[in-house]
Each structure stands twice: as structure tokens, then as C-alpha cells.
Amino acid sequence: MAATPRFLTLADVAEVLNTSSAQVYALVRRGELPAIKIGGRGQWRVESTQLEDFIQRMYAETKTFVDEHPFVDAEDG
């Protein structure tokens, strides 16, 4: 099994999150997913540890949302 590279392209991140590169770019530009801009053409890179931190934050935010907005089955409510 190959080791995870330290830095990922936005396309790599999109594949991990199963979303589009445009969505990942939006997360980066909004500051929700920390990234660095490198090279003359300004290519974005996300450190793998930052991606893991982001995923954990999303789990925590989702848990808070679910706790504050309990699911009510239409048959029960």
C-alpha cells in the first residue's frame, strides 16, 4: 500500500470527498479547507493532515446539527 502523499491536488481532494474539484475550490476559497498556493501558476495544494482535520470537523458539525434537529418520522409526527 502506497503512503499518502503530504500534499494533495484539489482533484485528489475531490476524489477523497467524492465531490467536484469546483466544490473543493469553493471550500478552499471560503477558508473552510486550509490550502497553500504554489508555483507561478498558483496551483492549490491541500496538506493531507488538513484534509483529515476538515473531515473530523465536518463529522462534529454534522453531529451538532443532528442533535439540534432530530429526525422525526412522518408516521410518528
C-alpha angles and dihedrals in degrees: 000000000000119000116250110257116244093237128039131197119237087254089054091050091047090054092050092049093039092233137107128287087237090059091049090048089053091051090051095046091049089052094242092118114039114228141159129232114223139180133020093293092049101241114189122233129185119205110234091232090055090052091051090048089050091051091050091049090052090052090051093047091048091050090051090049092049092047091051095042108040117198112251116199111226089232092055098043 
